[in-house]
Amino acid sequence: MSVENTAESAPRPDAQFDVIVIGTGPGGEGAAMEATKQGKSVAVVEKQARIGGNCTHLGTIPSKSLRAAIYRMMEVNSNSNFRQLGIHIDVSFRDLRRSAQSVIEQQVKMRRRFYERNDVRVYHGVASFMDDQHVQVEDASGSSLTLAAGSFVVAPGSRPYRPSKIDFNHPRVFDSDTILDLPETPGSMTVYGAGVIGCEYASMFRNLSVKLNLVNTRSNLLEFLDDEICDALSYHLRDTGVRIRHNEVFDRVETFSDHVVVHLKSGKKLKSDILLWANGRSGNTEELNLSNVGISPNHRGQIEVNENFQSVKPHIYAVGDVIGPPALASAAYVQGRIAARHLGNGHCEELRMEDVPTGIYTSPEISSLGKTERQLTEECVPYEVGHSMFKSLARAQIMGQPVGMLKLLFHRETLEILGIHCFGVNASEIIHIGQAIMAQPGEGNTLHYFMNRTFNYPTMAEAYRVAALNGYNRLF
């Protein structure tokens, strides 16, 4: 009797799939594409009108496109040859921002083809769990349908954390989602929050000659990085004119028609044209009705998962920003693949989440992989350091980008590479050379590889040979 009543009360789905993925950012895309490779029937649900998630429309793609546009303008304006010819480019923020739109359109078109080619059904609307086998999808018109599946991958992404004390509707108050709609280049700016997003935007706007306050709630910038890299970033930002204020906490924000004033608990008052709030993010879980399936996100809307990205409900996985750090697009894609591989065959040993490189698009870039000096010291590992200063590399001199370095940390006895830390031009690209060597088994990962190989000259990759020889010489 009870079984019949349960069957009668279960929702009748409009469509049935093996896997339903919620969100089409990097994590959702990775999960959907891998699930199809596992022979599963797959549907994705995207809240926005276009696929790609915040990564494509509000985060990584538009911000990095803006950064590239600013960088190209700087290259022209700082070139002595162009200056002699009287060439100077002065482009407004709005015009610089437009350069990203064509990239976004290309990304959306390409990703739409991915879903079409792999026979993944795309639904647009807000997904919410009805029970642990059914989700309701409500579109913009208010109509809804019910989808059923045996497994789910939750990848709704995140959004900037917004304290209730701050009026984000004010035209001079922005977060990382709204700053790209800034109508014009401000004269001055306060960035509250010196994490990855805060440091990236501080670099960008300072390159536009904006007077800039960077408020850090901690004692050092990006403390998860190697100390030497943290110091290099702080020095370079200050050298370009950024005013960094460490160990500060905001008390309140006053808004006016032509400026904002950030009051800090230390008593300081920071007046600027605009405020960019870049302090924390929250997972997009409010509309999912996770309580219906017994999942309880934390106070930041993040879902706890195990090593296979399963929630407390083994058939409901979560990946990407919604599970917290590292909150990288690159990591989210791999997380999605791991989740789909696991739900498909119960294991995913081939895919690894350790040794995820960090890529930070400040000016210059930062990228790191493996252990820091601080970690190795705490673990009592006998290590040595090899440096290559970019100012000594011919390629960096030719490019007019002498700021930066490549740093190798290696075991004093085995010469195994333990960490790679790069600050400077093309850091996010250079790191992958070291990543490939660190992934080699046994003696394949040693300092000898870089010492005994020929690198094209002049290249930035040559920094590995220079750093390896520099470190090896310290042993004697």
C-alpha positions as CSV (number, residue, x, y, z in Angstrom):
1,M,0.0,0.0,0.0
2,S,2.8,2.4,1.0
3,V,4.7,1.6,-2.2
4,E,1.7,2.3,-4.4
5,N,1.1,5.6,-2.6
6,T,4.8,6.6,-3.1
7,A,4.6,5.7,-6.8
8,E,1.4,7.7,-7.2
9,S,3.0,10.8,-5.5
10,A,6.2,10.7,-7.6
11,P,6.4,13.5,-10.2
12,R,5.8,12.5,-13.8
13,P,8.8,13.6,-15.8
14,D,8.5,15.3,-19.1
15,A,11.8,13.8,-20.0
16,Q,14.1,11.1,-18.6
17,F,17.9,11.1,-18.7
18,D,20.8,9.2,-17.2
19,V,22.5,12.4,-16.0
20,I,21.3,15.9,-15.5
21,V,24.0,18.6,-15.2
22,I,23.0,22.0,-13.6
23,G,25.1,24.8,-15.0
24,T,27.1,25.2,-18.2
25,G,30.3,26.8,-16.9
26,P,33.6,24.9,-17.1
27,G,32.5,22.4,-14.4
28,G,29.2,21.6,-16.0
29,E,30.6,21.4,-19.5
30,G,33.4,19.0,-18.4
31,A,30.8,16.8,-16.7
32,A,28.4,16.8,-19.6
33,M,31.0,16.0,-22.2
34,E,32.6,13.2,-20.2
35,A,29.2,11.7,-19.3
36,T,28.4,11.4,-23.0
37,K,31.7,9.6,-23.5
38,Q,30.5,7.2,-20.8
39,G,27.5,6.4,-23.0
40,K,25.0,8.2,-20.8
41,S,22.0,10.3,-22.0
42,V,22.7,13.8,-20.7
43,A,20.8,17.0,-20.3
44,V,22.1,20.3,-19.0
45,V,20.1,23.1,-17.4
46,E,21.3,26.7,-17.7
47,K,19.7,29.5,-15.8
48,Q,20.9,32.2,-18.2
49,A,19.7,32.7,-21.8
50,R,23.0,31.7,-23.2
51,I,25.4,28.9,-22.3
52,G,28.8,29.4,-20.8
53,G,28.1,30.4,-17.3
54,N,29.7,33.3,-15.4
55,C,33.1,32.2,-16.6
56,T,32.2,33.2,-20.2
57,H,29.9,36.1,-19.6
58,L,31.0,37.8,-16.4
59,G,34.3,36.4,-15.2
60,T,37.3,34.8,-16.9
61,I,36.7,35.6,-20.5
62,P,35.6,39.2,-20.4
63,S,38.1,40.2,-17.7
64,K,41.0,38.6,-19.4
65,S,39.9,40.1,-22.8
66,L,39.8,43.5,-21.1
67,R,43.3,42.9,-19.6
68,A,44.6,42.0,-23.0
69,A,43.1,45.2,-24.6
70,I,44.7,47.3,-21.8
71,Y,48.0,45.6,-22.2
72,R,48.1,46.2,-26.0
73,M,47.3,49.9,-25.4
74,M,50.1,50.1,-22.8
75,E,52.6,48.4,-25.2
76,V,52.0,51.2,-27.8
77,N,52.0,54.0,-25.3
78,S,55.2,52.8,-23.6
79,N,57.1,52.2,-26.8
80,S,59.8,54.8,-27.3
81,N,59.6,54.5,-31.1
82,F,55.9,55.3,-31.1
83,R,56.4,58.2,-28.7
84,Q,59.0,59.7,-31.0
85,L,56.3,59.6,-33.8
86,G,53.8,61.3,-31.5
87,I,51.6,58.2,-31.3
88,H,49.6,57.9,-28.2
89,I,46.4,55.8,-27.7
90,D,43.7,57.0,-25.2
91,V,40.8,54.6,-25.2
92,S,37.9,54.8,-22.8
93,F,37.0,51.9,-20.5
94,R,33.8,51.3,-22.4
95,D,35.6,51.0,-25.7
96,L,38.2,48.7,-24.2
97,R,35.4,46.5,-22.7
98,R,33.8,46.2,-26.2
99,S,36.8,44.2,-27.3
100,A,35.7,41.3,-25.1
101,Q,32.3,41.0,-26.8
102,S,33.5,39.3,-29.9
103,V,35.5,36.8,-27.8
104,I,32.4,36.0,-25.8
105,E,30.3,35.5,-28.9
106,Q,33.0,33.1,-30.3
107,Q,33.0,31.2,-27.0
108,V,29.3,30.8,-26.9
109,K,29.0,29.7,-30.5
110,M,31.8,27.1,-30.0
111,R,30.3,25.7,-26.8
112,R,26.9,25.5,-28.2
113,R,28.4,23.3,-30.9
114,F,29.9,21.0,-28.3
115,Y,26.5,20.3,-26.8
116,E,24.9,19.8,-30.3
117,R,27.6,17.5,-31.5
118,N,27.4,15.3,-28.4
119,D,23.6,15.1,-28.4
120,V,23.3,16.9,-25.0
121,R,19.9,18.4,-24.5
122,V,20.1,22.0,-23.3
123,Y,17.2,23.5,-21.2
124,H,17.2,27.1,-20.2
125,G,15.6,28.0,-16.9
126,V,16.0,27.8,-13.1
127,A,16.5,24.2,-11.8
128,S,15.2,23.1,-8.4
129,F,15.2,19.7,-6.9
130,M,11.7,18.2,-6.3
131,D,13.2,15.0,-4.8
132,D,16.5,13.1,-5.3
133,Q,15.4,11.9,-8.8
134,H,13.6,14.9,-10.2
135,V,14.2,18.5,-10.9
136,Q,11.8,21.2,-12.0
137,V,13.0,23.7,-14.6
138,E,11.2,27.0,-14.8
139,D,12.0,29.2,-17.8
140,A,11.8,33.0,-18.1
141,S,8.1,32.9,-19.2
142,G,7.1,31.1,-16.0
143,S,6.3,27.8,-17.6
144,S,7.9,24.7,-16.1
145,L,8.7,21.1,-16.8
146,T,10.0,18.1,-14.9
147,L,13.2,16.2,-15.7
148,A,14.2,12.9,-14.1
149,A,17.7,11.3,-13.9
150,G,19.6,8.7,-12.0
151,S,22.6,11.0,-11.4
152,F,23.1,14.7,-11.1
153,V,26.1,17.0,-11.3
154,V,25.5,20.4,-9.6
155,A,27.7,23.1,-11.1
156,P,25.8,26.4,-10.7
157,G,29.0,28.5,-10.1
158,S,29.2,31.4,-7.7
159,R,28.7,35.1,-7.4
160,P,30.3,38.0,-5.5
161,Y,29.5,38.1,-1.8
162,R,27.5,41.2,-1.0
163,P,27.3,42.4,2.6
164,S,23.9,43.9,3.4
165,K,25.5,47.0,4.8
166,I,26.6,48.1,1.3
167,D,24.3,49.6,-1.3
168,F,25.3,47.8,-4.5
169,N,22.5,49.6,-6.4
170,H,24.4,52.8,-6.1
171,P,26.1,53.8,-9.4
172,R,29.5,54.2,-7.8
173,V,29.6,50.8,-6.0
174,F,30.6,47.7,-8.0
175,D,31.5,44.1,-7.6
176,S,33.4,41.8,-10.0
177,D,30.1,41.0,-11.9
178,T,29.2,44.6,-12.5
179,I,32.5,46.4,-12.8
180,L,32.7,45.4,-16.5
181,D,29.7,47.7,-17.1
182,L,31.6,50.7,-15.8
183,P,30.6,53.6,-18.1
184,E,33.9,55.4,-18.1
185,T,37.4,55.2,-16.7
186,P,37.4,56.6,-13.1
187,G,40.0,58.9,-11.8
188,S,40.4,57.1,-8.5
189,M,39.2,53.7,-7.1
190,T,39.2,51.7,-3.9
191,V,39.4,47.9,-4.3
192,Y,38.3,46.2,-1.1
193,G,39.6,42.7,-1.0
194,A,43.1,41.7,-2.1
195,G,42.5,38.1,-3.2
196,V,43.0,37.0,-6.8
197,I,40.2,39.0,-8.2
198,G,41.0,42.2,-6.3
199,C,44.7,42.0,-7.3
200,E,43.9,41.4,-10.9
201,Y,41.5,44.3,-11.2
202,A,43.9,46.5,-9.2
203,S,46.6,45.8,-11.8
204,M,44.3,46.5,-14.7
205,F,43.0,49.8,-13.4
206,R,46.4,51.0,-12.3
207,N,47.6,50.3,-15.9
208,L,44.8,52.8,-16.9
209,S,46.5,55.4,-14.6
210,V,43.7,55.2,-12.1
211,K,44.7,56.3,-8.6
212,L,44.2,53.1,-6.6
213,N,43.7,52.0,-3.0
214,L,44.0,48.2,-2.5
215,V,42.6,47.2,0.9
216,N,43.8,43.8,2.2
217,T,42.1,42.2,5.2
218,R,45.2,40.1,5.8
219,S,48.9,40.9,6.5
220,N,50.2,39.9,3.0
221,L,48.9,39.7,-0.5
222,L,47.9,36.2,-1.7
223,E,49.4,34.4,1.2
224,F,48.8,31.0,-0.4
225,L,51.7,31.8,-2.8
226,D,55.4,31.4,-2.1
227,D,56.6,34.3,0.1
228,E,59.1,35.6,-2.5
229,I,56.3,35.8,-5.1
230,C,54.0,37.6,-2.6
231,D,56.8,40.1,-1.9
232,A,57.5,40.6,-5.6
233,L,53.8,41.3,-6.4
234,S,53.6,43.8,-3.5
235,Y,56.7,45.6,-4.5
236,H,55.6,45.8,-8.2
237,L,52.1,47.1,-7.4
238,R,53.6,49.7,-5.0
239,D,56.2,50.6,-7.7
240,T,53.4,51.3,-10.1
241,G,51.6,53.6,-7.6
242,V,49.1,51.3,-5.9
243,R,48.5,52.2,-2.3
244,I,48.2,48.8,-0.4
245,R,46.7,48.9,3.0
246,H,47.1,45.6,4.9
247,N,45.2,44.3,8.0
248,E,42.2,46.6,7.4
249,V,38.5,45.8,7.8
250,F,35.7,48.0,6.6
251,D,33.2,49.5,9.0
252,R,30.8,51.2,6.6
253,V,30.6,52.8,3.1
254,E,29.2,56.3,2.5
255,T,27.9,57.0,-1.0
256,F,27.6,60.3,-2.7
257,S,26.6,61.5,-6.2
258,D,30.3,62.0,-7.2
259,H,32.3,59.8,-4.9
260,V,32.3,57.1,-2.2
261,V,34.0,57.0,1.2
262,V,35.1,53.7,2.7
263,H,35.4,53.9,6.5
264,L,37.8,51.4,8.0
265,K,37.6,50.1,11.6
266,S,41.1,51.5,12.1
267,G,39.7,55.0,11.7
268,K,41.0,55.6,8.1
269,K,38.7,57.1,5.5
270,L,39.3,56.3,1.8
271,K,37.7,58.6,-0.7
272,S,37.6,57.6,-4.3
273,D,35.4,58.0,-7.4
274,I,34.2,54.3,-7.2
275,L,34.4,51.3,-4.9
276,L,35.0,47.8,-6.2
277,W,34.0,45.2,-3.6
278,A,36.1,42.1,-4.2
279,N,36.0,40.3,-0.9
280,G,34.6,36.7,-1.1
281,R,32.1,34.8,-3.2
282,S,29.0,32.8,-2.5
283,G,27.8,29.6,-4.2
284,N,24.6,29.9,-6.3
285,T,22.6,27.3,-4.4
286,E,19.6,29.3,-3.1
287,E,17.2,28.3,-5.9
288,L,18.2,24.6,-6.0
289,N,16.0,23.5,-3.1
290,L,18.8,21.3,-1.9
291,S,16.9,20.8,1.4
292,N,14.5,18.6,-0.6
293,V,17.4,16.1,-1.1
294,G,19.0,16.4,2.3
295,I,22.0,18.6,1.2
296,S,22.9,21.6,3.4
297,P,25.3,24.2,1.9
298,N,27.4,26.2,4.3
299,H,27.0,29.9,5.1
300,R,28.7,30.8,1.8
301,G,26.4,28.5,-0.2
302,Q,29.1,25.9,-0.8
303,I,28.5,22.2,-0.9
304,E,30.7,19.7,0.9
305,V,31.9,16.8,-1.3
306,N,34.3,13.8,-1.0
307,E,37.3,13.0,-3.2
308,N,35.0,11.9,-6.0
309,F,33.0,15.1,-5.8
310,Q,30.0,13.3,-4.3
311,S,27.7,15.1,-1.9
312,V,26.0,13.3,1.1
313,K,23.8,11.9,-1.6
314,P,26.2,9.6,-3.6
315,H,24.3,10.1,-6.9
316,I,24.4,13.9,-6.6
317,Y,27.8,15.4,-7.4
318,A,29.0,19.0,-7.1
319,V,31.9,20.7,-8.9
320,G,33.4,24.1,-9.6
321,D,33.1,27.2,-7.5
322,V,30.1,25.9,-5.6
323,I,32.4,23.5,-3.6
324,G,34.9,26.3,-2.8
325,P,38.7,26.4,-3.4
326,P,40.5,26.3,-5.7
327,A,37.7,28.0,-7.6
328,L,39.6,28.0,-10.9
329,A,38.0,27.4,-14.3
330,S,40.7,25.0,-15.3
331,A,40.2,22.9,-12.1
332,A,36.4,23.0,-12.4
333,Y,36.5,21.4,-15.9
334,V,38.6,18.5,-14.6
335,Q,36.4,18.2,-11.5
336,G,33.4,17.8,-13.8
337,R,35.2,15.1,-15.8
338,I,36.1,13.2,-12.6
339,A,32.5,13.3,-11.4
340,A,31.2,12.1,-14.7
341,R,33.8,9.4,-14.9
342,H,33.0,8.2,-11.4
343,L,29.3,8.1,-11.9
344,G,29.8,6.3,-15.1
345,N,32.1,3.5,-13.9
346,G,32.8,4.0,-10.2
347,H,36.4,5.0,-10.6
348,C,38.5,7.8,-12.2
349,E,42.2,7.0,-11.3
350,E,43.4,8.4,-14.7
351,L,42.3,12.0,-13.8
352,R,44.3,13.8,-11.1
353,M,43.3,16.9,-9.1
354,E,46.6,17.2,-7.3
355,D,49.2,19.6,-8.7
356,V,46.7,22.1,-10.2
357,P,48.7,25.1,-11.4
358,T,47.7,28.5,-10.1
359,G,47.2,31.2,-12.8
360,I,46.8,34.8,-11.6
361,Y,46.4,37.5,-14.3
362,T,47.9,40.4,-12.5
363,S,50.5,42.6,-14.4
364,P,52.8,40.8,-14.6
365,E,51.3,37.3,-14.4
366,I,51.8,34.8,-11.6
367,S,51.7,31.0,-11.8
368,S,52.8,28.4,-9.4
369,L,52.8,24.6,-8.9
370,G,53.8,22.3,-6.1
371,K,55.2,23.3,-2.7
372,T,56.3,26.7,-1.4
373,E,59.4,27.4,0.6
374,R,57.2,27.8,3.7
375,Q,55.6,24.4,3.3
376,L,58.9,22.6,2.6
377,T,60.4,24.3,5.7
378,E,57.5,23.2,7.9
379,E,57.8,19.6,6.5
380,C,61.6,19.6,7.2
381,V,62.4,18.8,3.6
382,P,66.0,19.5,2.6
383,Y,65.5,21.7,-0.5
384,E,67.4,24.2,-2.5
385,V,66.4,27.1,-4.7
386,G,67.3,28.0,-8.3
387,H,66.4,31.4,-9.8
388,S,66.2,32.9,-13.3
389,M,65.7,36.6,-13.3
390,F,63.9,37.8,-16.4
391,K,65.9,41.0,-16.6
392,S,68.8,38.7,-17.7
393,L,66.9,36.8,-20.4
394,A,67.4,38.0,-24.0
395,R,63.7,37.3,-24.8
396,A,62.4,39.4,-21.9
397,Q,64.7,42.2,-22.9
398,I,63.5,42.0,-26.5
399,M,59.9,42.1,-25.4
400,G,60.6,45.0,-23.1
401,Q,59.3,42.9,-20.1
402,P,62.2,42.6,-17.7
403,V,60.2,42.3,-14.5
404,G,59.9,38.9,-13.0
405,M,61.6,35.6,-12.3
406,L,61.3,31.8,-12.5
407,K,62.0,30.0,-9.2
408,L,62.6,26.2,-8.9
409,L,62.5,24.4,-5.6
410,F,64.2,21.0,-5.6
411,H,65.3,18.3,-3.2
412,R,69.0,18.7,-2.3
413,E,69.8,15.0,-2.5
414,T,67.5,13.6,-5.2
415,L,67.2,16.8,-7.3
416,E,63.5,16.1,-7.6
417,I,61.5,19.3,-8.6
418,L,59.2,20.1,-5.6
419,G,57.8,23.5,-6.6
420,I,57.8,26.0,-9.5
421,H,56.9,29.6,-9.0
422,C,56.9,32.2,-11.7
423,F,56.2,36.0,-11.7
424,G,56.4,37.8,-15.0
425,V,55.4,37.9,-18.6
426,N,53.8,34.6,-19.9
427,A,54.0,33.0,-16.4
428,S,50.7,31.2,-17.0
429,E,52.1,29.6,-20.1
430,I,55.7,28.9,-18.9
431,I,54.4,26.9,-15.9
432,H,53.2,24.0,-18.0
433,I,56.8,23.1,-19.1
434,G,57.6,22.4,-15.5
435,Q,54.2,20.8,-14.9
436,A,55.0,18.2,-17.6
437,I,58.3,17.3,-16.0
438,M,56.9,17.2,-12.4
439,A,54.4,14.6,-13.6
440,Q,57.1,12.2,-14.8
441,P,57.7,9.1,-12.6
442,G,60.8,8.4,-10.7
443,E,64.0,9.9,-12.0
444,G,62.2,11.6,-14.9
445,N,61.4,14.5,-12.6
446,T,64.8,16.0,-11.6
447,L,66.8,19.1,-12.1
448,H,68.9,17.3,-14.7
449,Y,66.2,17.5,-17.3
450,F,66.4,21.2,-17.5
451,M,70.2,21.3,-17.2
452,N,70.8,18.8,-20.0
453,R,68.3,20.0,-22.6
454,T,68.7,22.5,-25.3
455,F,66.1,25.3,-25.3
456,N,65.4,27.6,-28.3
457,Y,67.2,30.9,-28.0
458,P,65.9,33.5,-27.3
459,T,62.8,32.2,-25.5
460,M,61.2,32.6,-22.1
461,A,61.4,28.8,-21.7
462,E,65.1,29.2,-21.4
463,A,64.5,30.4,-17.9
464,Y,64.2,26.8,-16.8
465,R,67.8,26.0,-17.8
466,V,69.1,29.2,-16.2
467,A,67.2,28.5,-13.0
468,A,68.3,24.8,-12.9
469,L,72.0,25.7,-13.3
470,N,71.7,28.5,-10.8
471,G,70.2,26.0,-8.2
472,Y,72.7,23.2,-9.0
473,N,75.6,25.6,-8.4
474,R,74.3,26.3,-4.9
475,L,74.9,22.6,-3.9
476,F,78.7,23.0,-4.2
